[in-house]
Amino acid sequence: MVKNITIFTTNTCAYCVMVKKWLGAKGFAYEEVNLDTNPERQKEAFELSGALSVPVTVITKEDDSKEIVVGYNLAKLAPAVG
């Protein structure tokens, strides 16, 4: 079970919009952290993902384990929230 979902995004990221749209269509609520308006959280996104790109989607499970999906990758995202 999914406890919560956080998506690190930027204002100009088309893939961020696609991930948010896909999650919304599946009925998942999420917290969005826009790195353009919260640049102090860029380090957090990088430490979680090892990537300098967005979106970085962090799926926290009920047991507090985390699954990190970088980009618009439905092959990883779908089973992570499933």
NORQUI-V588718 format. One record per residue. RES is the residue in one small letter. BURIAL is I if it has 24 or more other ideal C-beta (glycine too) atoms within 12 Angstrom, else O. Layout:
BEGIN
res/burial
RES/BURIAL
RES/BURIAL
END
This chain:
BEGIN
res/burial
m/O
v/I
k/O
n/O
i/I
t/I
i/I
f/I
t/I
t/I
n/O
t/O
c/I
a/O
y/I
c/I
v/O
m/O
v/I
k/I
k/O
w/I
l/I
g/O
a/O
k/O
g/O
f/I
a/O
y/I
e/O
e/I
v/I
n/I
l/I
d/O
t/O
n/O
p/O
e/O
r/I
q/I
k/O
e/O
a/I
f/O
e/O
l/I
s/I
g/O
a/O
l/O
s/I
v/I
p/I
v/I
t/I
v/I
i/I
t/O
k/O
e/O
d/O
d/O
s/O
k/O
e/I
i/I
v/I
v/I
g/I
y/I
n/O
l/O
a/O
k/O
l/I
a/O
p/O
a/I
v/I
g/O
END
